[in-house]
Amino acid sequence: MPSFAIRHPYLIIVFCLAVVVIGVTSMAQMPVDMFPPIDIPVVLVATFYNGMPPQQIEADITDTFERFFTLAAGVDHMESRSLTGVSLIKIYFRPGTDANADVTQISNLAMADLRRLPEGTLPPVVLQVTASSQPVVLLTVQGEGLNETQLHDYLQYQIRNQIAGVPGATVPPPFGGKYRQLMIYVDPVKLQAHQLSPMDVVRATNSSNLILPAGDVRIGPTDYNIYTNAQVPSAQALNEVPIKTVGENSVFVSDVGKAVDGSYLQYNIVRVDGQKSVYVGVQKQGGNTNTIAVVNGIRKAIQSLRDIPAELKTSVVFDQSVFVREAISTVLREGGIGIFLTGLMILLFLGSLRATVAIFLSLPISVLIAFTVLHMMGKSIDVMVLSGLALAFSRLIDDSVVVIENVYRHMELGEEPRVAAEKGANEVALAVLAIMLVAVVVFFPVTFLFGVSKYLFTALALGVVIALFASYFDAVTVVPLFCANFLKPEHHGSGDHKAQSWGKRFHAGFNRKFEVMLNFYEKWVRRALDRPWTTVLGFLACFFACFLLIPLMGLSFFPRTDAGQFMINLKAPTGTRIEITNEYVTKVENIVRQVVRPGDLQTAVSNSARAAAWLSGTRCSSPDFRDTARSRNNCFPNEGRPSSWGQSSGSK
């Protein structure tokens, strides 16, 4: 292969240019996220029957569905929760099944079994549960002079519709606020006086608040559609709805109660920095969705909102792209430091800037080839892939170092660069291949993992393996071609020492010092070889002594990080009113503000909700039907802040 590359230089150059173009294009098209997508096939089925107790929900809805869902193909196991008025069933499928097909077959089974459920049961809601169901942006709205009902309406019907068009974004219903609703408050004494019941008021309201087609009228050349519109336009009109007529006297809603333009009973209270507010958790769609692009699109969309009052202000209180950017920039920075130090070492030992450039040609070519293949496999740019490449950066240039060292050896023997490049690369090509395969054998078995580890580490291992194969190709083609055309022949033993450049003199001095260190090292190696048993026993003792440190080390799936935020989950006793839960949350917020220094605390967002709020983007459900609350606290990065305080009061 080195001989072929030297004889056909233009083919190799065109191939490298194609790698650059295709690689850069692939990188631009790959989604960017914190971690690889974890595609565990899970389907959630939620069925509602308002007011039904948990025991009846389990007997009449949950058990009926669970028996019918066993007909689905590929089901691994099922989990269910029966709460007051709602049945939640999670169906876990075996890894490797098509998630979309799983949702389709569960939806079909659920609708086919609907006739077996109690009359009045709402059609089940079937959702696909993925790791990307967590919000990437929390968007809050606040406005001076606007109440919770107005805030909710503007976010639900105005802002939500405008930001839903952002590519890759899913905007669920908002959290907090009050649902606007016309309410009729009746007086039981007045009902009894008119011999009425609350259901009489309900039936009269439903029968009087209608819009029905009444045929059409053809007048001249026009055909007019006629409608009987009896819908009430306001709460005042609802007060004038008749409930009962006896003779010439009618009993109206205003005679037994009062209709007001109010709100539905509130079961969800959101507070932002102590003030009641409304927020929506914007989620990232699955597939090739870019977290950074979604966040940027949301931020751009809220800058040009229409049909909202000037006093309504929108703000982003949580932005996951900040952590994605920080994680990626950290990996790139550490990888850059490693590349710089590696280049410095190569320059010190080889003493040639051209040789250093030749070696570093393998880095961009190898990385771009890896990104091209990963893009074709549907992978994303994330911390795991970048960590694998950063880990392999120093290894990627090893093959080129071996080749160029042997080329230099031939040049020192007096051969011309072209001949030295061809002979030197051919001599070590097989050895370089063996070294590369040894590293591949270490990483490739990672691709056979299963479970969550498979989704996390497969991309890392594939990135390293592909880059190693690319580095071997570069070492036996690009590096010999570069050496044959750009390296200068070495002439030793001629010329004045003082006429040498500063770099040559520095390299010669470095080699003399390095020879001293090698002599010292050789002396200790000889002593170790003279005492083989002592050396082996000493290394074995150190090896087994390392195991004694394992109990002192922590065990975790991921290393601890300080993301600048923590969450506190609260659970009140069953039946606690939402107002009481909100008071508990207020006390917790005050404690947080006392513990955290004012300069460190950026935003505090709390969400008090009943467990039925599970349909929203953030997780506010609990195993039993309790009032639950979640407090999210964002803090400014501060080197003076101890990293352990967040761990004691919440979860990262």
Protein Blocks (a to p, Z undefined) as FASTA:
>chain_A
ZZmmmmmmmlmmmmmmmmmmmmmmmmmmpccdfbdcddddddddddddehiafklmmmmm
mmmmmmmmmmpghiabdcddddehiacddddddehiafklmmmmmmmmmmmmmmmpcehi
acdddddddfklpcfbdcddddehiafklmmmmmmmmmmmmmmmpghiacdddeejjddd
ddddddfklmmmnopafklmmmmmmmmmccddebjadehjbccdddddfbdfbfklmmmp
cfbdghjbccdfklnmccdddddddfbdcdeehiacddddddddehjddfklmmmmmmmm
mmmcghiafklccddfbdfklmmmmmmmmmmmmmmmmmmmmmmmmmmmnopaklmmmmmm
mmmmmmmmmmmmmmmnopacdfklmmmmmmmmmmmmmmmmmmmmmmmmmmmnopafklmm
mmmmmmmmmmmmmmmmmmmmmmmmmmmggcjllmmmmmmmmmmmmmmmmmmmmmmmmmmm
mmmmmpccddehiajfklpcfklmmmmmmmmmmmmmmmmmmmmmmmmmmmmmlmmmmmmm
mmmmmmmmmmmpccdfbdcddehiacddddddehiafklmmmmmmmmmmmmmmmpcfklp
mbdcdddddfklmmpmbdcbdfbdcddddddddddddfklcfklmmmnmcZZ
